Every structure is written in structure tokens, then in C-alpha cells.
Amino acid sequence: MPIPEIVARLESRYGVPEWNPRNNPLEELIHCILSQHTSDANSFRAYRLLRERYPTWQAVVDAPTDELAETIRSGGLANQKAPRIQAVLRAIHQAHGDYTLDWLHTLPTPDAKQFLLSLPGIGPKCAAIVLCFAMGRPVIPVDTHVFRVSWRLGLIPKSIGEAKAHDALEAIVPEPLVYRFHVALIRHGRAVCKAQNPRCEACCLQDLCAFYSQPTQAKHA
């Protein structure tokens, strides 16, 4: 499958993204935990409230867990996320003596990823988000859009699941295109290759798409 051609066509429609770090690695990790199973608006509000109430990460760790949960309630699943955030912060401090992940910049990407995956409750998607968005590493965060567009194109089998799709896609996407591929597929998944009723007639990848080549009845199964 011609990855450069896919990226080029999508970027001709949606534009070429420019990478800029959104947060430092620890900020990105905590925000990633808050973003799980909720909207961007809710997770950003929860993160803002957390930082306003607790001026330091030590204050977050020392806070009563139920108080922390109330503070981040707007992000959803607060009773699960509050103890996870505290456990992650404790593990980071235990590993490096401080509440920072800036030292990950000195590690090769596989080692940095391994450390992130060793943290309590941190899976491939969260680790990839930190590596990609905070550190600019050639790692693909696979969300529902990236996964759906990838398997429909035939880049990966649907049966592989989102967790294993990270490694499978990174094995076939050239490093210089990793970030651009990620953003392009998200934009396409939101605008055209929707979960329900995909707009195949408006798709610029029809001739490259395994999903489009299927009989019509199979597309909506």
C-alpha cells in the first residue's frame, strides 16, 4: 500500500500539519489519562481545574483521593482516574526522584515507550500520545479514527485491534511521515470515513481502498 500517496492525497484536501509540542511529557501524560472516554472539552476543563486547585504535582499526590476525584469530575470516570493519576505520579517519582518526564528526551524511543508502558494503567495509546505530541518521536497514536481508516484501506486487519495496531502501523509508515499520517487519518475519519455511513462517494482514496472495493452490502455490516 503506497503510504506516501495516501498522505499526499489527504494533505491535498486537509492541509499539511505542523508539529508543535502541546505540553511537556508529564503534562501530556496526565491530560491523556483525563481524556479517556470523554470529549476534548471535558478533559481540558478537568485538567484546568486540577492545575488550578493543586499548584504542584506533590499536592496532587497528597490530596485525598475523593477530593481529587471531585476536582476532575467533569472529565468523567473520576473515581477511576483520580487514583490512577496519583499512582502514576508516585511511580514516576520513585523511578527518578522528581515529578518530571523530561529525562525521557535522553532515551531512545523504544526505551522511553517501555518506561511509559510500565506505569500503572498506561497503555499503548497513552504512551504513543506522549511520545508523539510532547516529544516529536515517530510513534503513531492509534485512536478510533486512525484504526478505522487504516483497516478500511487494508493497511492492517480489523481483527488486530487498536492496541496492536500501533506497532503494525509503525512498521509500514516511513518515519518522516508518521506524524502527518496520524493527523491526516484523523481528519479523514472525522470528515469522510465515518464510523456510520462513510461518505465513500466523496473519498479521494477510493481506488486504494479495500473497503470501497467490497460489495455494498458488506460495507455497512
HELIX and SHEET records of a PDB file:
HELIX    1   1 ILE A    3  TYR A   14  1                                  12    
HELIX    2   2 PRO A   25  SER A   35  1                                  11    
HELIX    3   3 ASP A   40  ARG A   53  1                                  14    
HELIX    4   4 TRP A   57  ASP A   62  1                                   6    
HELIX    5   5 THR A   65  THR A   71  1                                   7    
HELIX    6   6 ARG A   73  GLY A   75  5                                   3    
HELIX    7   7 ALA A   78  HIS A   96  1                                  19    
HELIX    8   8 ASP A  102  THR A  106  5                                   5    
HELIX    9   9 THR A  109  SER A  118  1                                  10    
HELIX   10  10 PRO A  124  ILE A  129  1                                   6    
HELIX   11  11 VAL A  130  ALA A  134  3                                   5    
HELIX   12  12 THR A  144  LEU A  153  1                                  10    
HELIX   13  13 LYS A  158  ILE A  160  5                                   3    
HELIX   14  14 GLY A  161  GLU A  170  1                                  10    
HELIX   15  15 GLU A  175  LEU A  177  5                                   3    
HELIX   16  16 VAL A  178  ALA A  191  1                                  14    
HELIX   17  17 CYS A  200  ALA A  202  5                                   3    
HELIX   18  18 GLN A  206  LEU A  208  5                                   3    
HELIX   19  19 THR A  216  LYS A  219  1                                   4    
END                                                                             
